[in-house]
Amino acid sequence: MTEAEHLSDLDVNAYVDGELDAQELAQIEVWLADHPDDAARVHAYKLQKLQLHMLYDLPKNTPLPVGVREALANTGVRRWLPGWRQLAAGLMLVAVGGAGGWWGVNMVEQSQRTPGTQFVNRAINAYAVYAYDGVRPVEIGAKDETDYVSWLSERLGEPVRTPDLTPAGFDLIGGRLVNDNGEPAALFMYENDSGGRVTLYVRRGTGVLDTNFRIAAHQDKIALYWSDRVLDYALAGEMTESQMKKIRKTISQAIEARAST
Amino acid sequence: MDKRTALVAELPHLMRYARSLTRDADAADDLVQDTTTRALSRLNLFQAGTNMRAWLFTVMHNLHRQNLRKSSRRAAPQQISEEIESRIAAIDDANQRLALRDMDRAVAELPEEQRQVLLMISLEDMSYQDTATALGIPVGTVMSRLARARERLRRAVDGQNRPQLRSVT
């Protein structure tokens, strides 16, 4: 160090970042005292740090992103992993049992513990049964939208409002009444430009779900489920996680917009 | 502190870093969410007593690399975000505002490999060793990337020939 005219890059950076031991630190400080060029560089780097903080520090109490809160609420994927296996069994029963499949699903559900899991499994099953139907995926088409929405609302005993998913590229194409473990539930079907479908399964709120979004998945099917207390919802589809996130974002914005009006 | 609590305590660091790396709040939030989900599912693999921040950054960088590979998610945008612009606009001193805009642009123009190292060390206070671990590169590479990044920033800002900005802490 004594022979060089300037400190090495390594020394300057290590000094600025506190990577030196006490002896090295003391040597550098002595050096800086009579080498203004190097001292200026140290100053510039320290200033950079300060500026980076001014630019990129997040405001205090910045809330965690919604998705992160969901991830924490779900305690990662492990909580619903065992559910997948039972769901797989449920889907097999549907496939094998044909019309009797719903009975099979109930059998499976009775062996499961969390009611939310049962609910979302039924929603994914309903998606699997109806969304692949090329002929009659819905009972009533969207042309009579107000009609069937009010009809389904009446059957559920609560007014249902279907979220607008057009920002995520999905249009409502219709709905049908389905059986939710002996109670009526509504299944709304949405379709995008390329024929991809998602279903929204809605039933009267049962109090077993809260307003946090949760995610469940079975193979390439994924479902987002939550409750607004009055109604329980599960949105299911065959899509990537990023498509689901886009939809989730659309729904949370719709919910926030509704809450603020 | 249990592992989960330690993880939650590091989330603000992940958020700040992800935003400054991707320069896109949505992309950053998605990245942090994916990181959180993956880290929670592998929390049993985290060795108590080792550095949680370094481990989370490792998880995040693996995901980030995968994102870059599989999607056409473009490189970080170079224009200043509204969020940062409004932060700068709130500063009284005009010279300081100019210097900060120059700095943001210079950071945006850094090659990503240099930006990662710079931000982990200068913003997140990670050690050279932890940064090397998180990025899966040798410590020597961390130091040379850091040196190049800081010199580029210094030239970018000095080159504007502006009055020196006083340190305010």
Interface residues (C-beta under 8 A of the other chain):
Chain A: D9 L10 N13 A14 D17 E19 R41 H43 A44 Y45 K46 L47 Q48 K49 L50 Q51 L52 H53 M54 L55 Y56 D57 L58 T62 L64 P65 G67 V68 E70 A71 L72 N74 T75 G76 V77 R78 S242 K245
Chain B: V8 L11 P12 M15 R16 R19 S20 D29 D30 V32 Q33 T36 T37 R38 A39 L40 S41 L43 S71 I84 R87 I88 I91 A99 L100 M103 D104 V107 L118 L119 I121 S122 L123 S127 Y128 M143 S144 L146 A147 R150 E151 L153 R154 D158 L165 S167 V168 T169
